[in-house]
Amino acid sequence: MPRLFGTDGVRGVANADLSPELAFRLGRAGAFCLSRGARRPRVVVGRDTRASGELLEAAVVAGLCSVGADAARVGVITTPGVAYLVRRTKSDAGVVISASHNPAEYNGIKFFSAQGYKLPDDLEDQVERLALDGAEDLPSPTGAGVGRVLERAADVEEYLRFLVGSAACRLDGLRVVVDCANGAASTIAPRVLEELGARVTPINCRPDGHNINLECGSTCPAALQRAVRELGADVGLAHDGDADRLIAVDEKGQVVDGDGIMVVCGLHLHSRGQLGGGTVVTTIMSNLGLDRALAGAGLKVLRTQVGDRYVLEAMLARGLTFGGEQSGHIILLDRATTGDGILTALVLLEAMQESGQPLSKLAARMERLPQQLVNVPVVRGARLDGNARVDAARRGAEARGLLVNVRTSGTESAVVRVLVQGQDAAEVAEAAEELAAVIREELGGERPAAANQE
């Protein structure tokens, strides 16, 4: 059976792949694994704006309470907001019900430790084993031992105050368009920016349960680009459904992805003496232009496998403070324990304010090298590892001096992602399509509904 946990929690179509029954079992298993030794565990529970969030929240909360944990229900909040509140309230764990950038019919469940970190693989494996085969054997207290539901929606204000307080400068005079993807940041991000003095135009901030990420947000910035150009704004900021990502748009309407943001923010932090270890941690997906831009300032780049939690693990192991992904997950470890799109936006705007330069000029310090990503639909559960033809095609591309990564998606089990980078755009595109063609022949399947990159 495929592993339940992907690169960012358990995810699937709500009330189908991700059923309330499974959510209940995950709640029981998660509370037990993450709060051992606590007399009366407390778990912070938040969700994004999906209609299915209420259904799955009820199931998760029931699971938590059934093993004697109190569920502090904060309602709609960003993923990093839950991570912050776990630490702020000294709780034993956190649960977020969100499918991040995926369409509205999807949902997900991810856990945070008492320290506000996403779980390592071995701990996720423990939760998964108990949820699938052992939830019935966990404690089921009765009477006063049953967990309680604590309504803590007001705690969201604590997170907002943290964000405002983390800003190193005012944003007076900046004209900002912010696209909240009709998600969890819709009532938070505009307020933070306004309180810091920016002139804010919010778009896609009216969630109805079904329009989250729908032709908007960090995975579809076209509407934000138009708004920035039409309004003559200085910058556009795009979050995803749970606001752990940021994609920016400069004053010319050009997209600045996570790689560009890491270059701008990394160089800015370095100039302030705040880039721990003189190193930026990123993944194998990042453009090679990032390495060159940072090397020009004497900085190093450390690459990990795909997934912001692997970036985090490398940062923690080496005492580093800044890293992220091309998709816009950026971790500022001296300020937060997970990627926070709003916090990242504040550092990006700080770089603009303190330098006095437009984002287009700051981002131009990175020259993007040719890069081609192809998402290949495959049969669900198809084995990529050890396929002789795929391995041979990959080695052939690498023999031409190209950087190649082929992997099964961590959030879509029926997708293989092919990434090729090199010096010549035509050669890169040709090699990527050749590899994709081999994978289609060997493992091919129908295209799933959710096709967004992690």
Buried (B, 14 or more C-beta within 10 A) or exposed (E): EEEBBBBBBBBBBBBEBBBBEBBBBBBBBBBBBBBEEBEEBBBBBBBBBBBBBEBBBBBBBBBBBBBBBBBBBBBBBBBBBBBBBBBBBEBBBBBBBBBBBBBBBBBBBBBBBBEBBBBEEEBBBBBBBBBBEBBEEBEEEEEEEBBBBBEBEEBBEBBBEBBBEBBEEBBEEBBBBBBBBBBBBBBBBBBBBBBBBBBBBBBBBEBEEBBBBBEBBBBBBEBBBBBBBEBEBBBBBBBBBBBBBBBBBBBEBBBBBBBBBBBBBBBBBBEEEBBBBEBBBBBBBBBBBBBBBBEEBEBEBBBBBBBBBBBBBBBEEEEBBBBBBBBBBBBBBEBBBBBBBBBBBBBBBBBBBEBEBBBBBBBBBBEBBBBBBBBBBBEEEBEBEEBEEBBEBBEBBEEBEBBBBBBBBBBBBBBBBBBBBBEBEEBBBBBBBBBBBBBBEBBBBEEBEBBBBB
